[in-house]
């Protein structure tokens, strides 16, 4: 790397750091902004946050980072969580009805008793998640549920085309389901 490129690299790193801090809020700031009518939280970073028992319905959290957070008993109905990182989160009894979770990462999360009715989980990662949840009418095409606990999950009228699920020691790839 030449000396000429070093200031450019440092400038890019500084811009990236400024952008990241712009997208970081405290829980109190997030809750207050939502109560004041703000719904656009694209790319927000809320790692290891306590977000239990809150209403975030209709909010846009696309590309958000909730890794290691507790979202239990919260409501994300009609929210946009596409490309969001929800890995290693606790989402017990969380409501995601009609939410967009396309390409979201829910790997290693505790989703027991969560409600994903009519949610978009196309290409979502639920690898090794505790996913004994309600997925009725959900779109799970291409979703990866390998290693997920789904013994008590409900998939009534869910679309599972192309989904990967491990049943016991057998990996299942669903190419189509006939009525």
Secondary structure in CASP SS format (residue, H / E / C, confidence):
PFRMAT SS
TARGET T0000
AUTHOR 0000-0000-0000
METHOD secondary structure of the structure
MODEL  1
X C 1.00
X C 1.00
X H 1.00
X H 1.00
X H 1.00
X H 1.00
X H 1.00
X H 1.00
X H 1.00
X H 1.00
X H 1.00
X H 1.00
X H 1.00
X H 1.00
X H 1.00
X H 1.00
X H 1.00
X H 1.00
X H 1.00
X H 1.00
X H 1.00
X H 1.00
X C 1.00
X E 1.00
X C 1.00
X C 1.00
X H 1.00
X H 1.00
X H 1.00
X H 1.00
X H 1.00
X H 1.00
X H 1.00
X H 1.00
X H 1.00
X C 1.00
X C 1.00
X C 1.00
X C 1.00
X E 1.00
X C 1.00
X C 1.00
X C 1.00
X C 1.00
X E 1.00
X C 1.00
X C 1.00
X C 1.00
X C 1.00
X E 1.00
X C 1.00
X C 1.00
X C 1.00
X C 1.00
X E 1.00
X C 1.00
X C 1.00
X C 1.00
X C 1.00
X E 1.00
X C 1.00
X C 1.00
X C 1.00
X C 1.00
X E 1.00
X C 1.00
X C 1.00
X C 1.00
X C 1.00
X E 1.00
X C 1.00
X C 1.00
X C 1.00
X C 1.00
X E 1.00
X C 1.00
X C 1.00
X C 1.00
X C 1.00
X E 1.00
X C 1.00
X C 1.00
X C 1.00
X C 1.00
X E 1.00
X C 1.00
X C 1.00
X C 1.00
X C 1.00
X E 1.00
X C 1.00
X C 1.00
X C 1.00
X C 1.00
X E 1.00
X C 1.00
X C 1.00
X C 1.00
X C 1.00
X E 1.00
X C 1.00
X C 1.00
X C 1.00
X C 1.00
X E 1.00
X C 1.00
X C 1.00
X C 1.00
X C 1.00
X E 1.00
X C 1.00
X C 1.00
X C 1.00
X C 1.00
X E 1.00
X C 1.00
X C 1.00
X C 1.00
X C 1.00
X E 1.00
X C 1.00
X C 1.00
X C 1.00
X C 1.00
X E 1.00
X C 1.00
X C 1.00
X C 1.00
X C 1.00
X E 1.00
X C 1.00
X C 1.00
X C 1.00
X E 1.00
X C 1.00
X C 1.00
X C 1.00
X C 1.00
X E 1.00
X C 1.00
X C 1.00
X C 1.00
X C 1.00
X E 1.00
X E 1.00
X C 1.00
X C 1.00
X C 1.00
X E 1.00
X C 1.00
X C 1.00
X C 1.00
X C 1.00
X E 1.00
X C 1.00
X C 1.00
X C 1.00
X C 1.00
X E 1.00
X C 1.00
X C 1.00
X C 1.00
X C 1.00
X E 1.00
X E 1.00
X E 1.00
X E 1.00
X C 1.00
X C 1.00
X E 1.00
X E 1.00
X E 1.00
X E 1.00
X C 1.00
X C 1.00
X C 1.00
X C 1.00
X C 1.00
X C 1.00
END
